[in-house]
Amino acid sequence: MTAVIHCLRVWRHYLLGSRFVLRTDNIALSYFQTQKKLSPKQARWQDFLAEFDMAMEYKPGKANVVADALSRKVEVVNAMQLEGRGQTSQLQSNFLSRIKDGLYSDPQAVTLMQLIQEGKTRRFWVQEGLVYTKGNRVYVPRVDNLRRELLKECHDSLWAGHPGIHRTLALMERAFYWPKMGTDVEEYVRTCLTCQQDKVEQRKPVGLLEPLPVPERPWESISLDFISSLPAVGGLGSILVVVDRFSKYATFILHPYTVQQRKRRS
């Protein structure tokens, strides 16, 4: 739906006032205009779609091979062939070759390949010069910003549409792996400037802060706090501070545990 809204905004001046059909291979999108329960973002999208005289039709991916192939990720696939009208086109990327060359520059990857050669691990194996793990996922070394490029592709690109932490991690885990991938994805998504500027808060309003009731007489309401990490003098290293909220009178008391400890030593 993000791609649909983007295209309609780009070609809005051509489409307004004309009847057109929007075909999609996502069957859920064909029911979007009749959906009742909407999030705030989806409600804004429906309001935008109301400007156009359009109809959505579902077309399976098998019946729309060319358009489906053009929407694939070009930078992270190794090779893809598109057949149509008797012609064949091939899209190639050097991303896998960069991963293969970077394995010998990553100390952790070198150690992992040694364990594979010695037969000390079954979770990883080497195939065609690449290190694979469970789910046929490729190990990505920490060299040449390869991991950063994958994060950018699976989060910032137009086909991804700036998803959240869990959806971005799910896209990454389909084909790639490296240690602490979830931590890197969470840090990247939380520091994304576009997400911070455009995405709304998904939590309910917590309301206004409620102040404490005002005391009417001394020692009706007190506050407690500790002064710790002080230089130890005679076995004492912390002070309990008791403040009367009515008169602001403060009393300083040695920490009970410290006093008992001093008595034990004496």
HELIX and SHEET records of a PDB file:
HELIX    1   1 THR A    2  VAL A   10  1                                   9    
HELIX    2   2 ARG A   12  LEU A   15  1                                   4    
HELIX    3   3 LEU A   29  THR A   34  5                                   6    
HELIX    4   4 PRO A   40  LEU A   49  1                                  10    
HELIX    5   5 GLY A   61  ALA A   63  5                                   3    
HELIX    6   6 VAL A   65  LEU A   70  1                                   6    
HELIX    7   7 PHE A   95  GLY A  102  1                                   8    
HELIX    8   8 LEU A  103  SER A  105  5                                   3    
HELIX    9   9 PRO A  107  GLN A  117  1                                  11    
HELIX   10  10 LEU A  146  HIS A  155  1                                  10    
HELIX   11  11 ILE A  165  GLU A  173  1                                   9    
HELIX   12  12 MET A  181  ARG A  190  1                                  10    
HELIX   13  13 LEU A  193  ASP A  198  1                                   6    
HELIX   14  14 PRO A  256  ARG A  265  1                                  10    
SHEET    1   A 2 ARG A  19  THR A  24  0                                        
SHEET    2   A 2 ASP A  53  TYR A  58  1                                        
SHEET    1   B 2 ALA A  79  GLY A  84  0                                        
SHEET    2   B 2 GLN A  87  GLN A  92 -1                                        
SHEET    1   C 4 TRP A 125  GLN A 127  0                                        
SHEET    2   C 4 LEU A 130  THR A 133 -1                                        
SHEET    3   C 4 ARG A 137  TYR A 139 -1                                        
SHEET    4   C 4 PHE A 176  TYR A 177  1                                        
SHEET    1   D 3 ILE A 222  ILE A 227  0                                        
SHEET    2   D 3 ILE A 239  ASP A 244 -1                                        
SHEET    3   D 3 ALA A 250  LEU A 254 -1                                        
END                                                                             
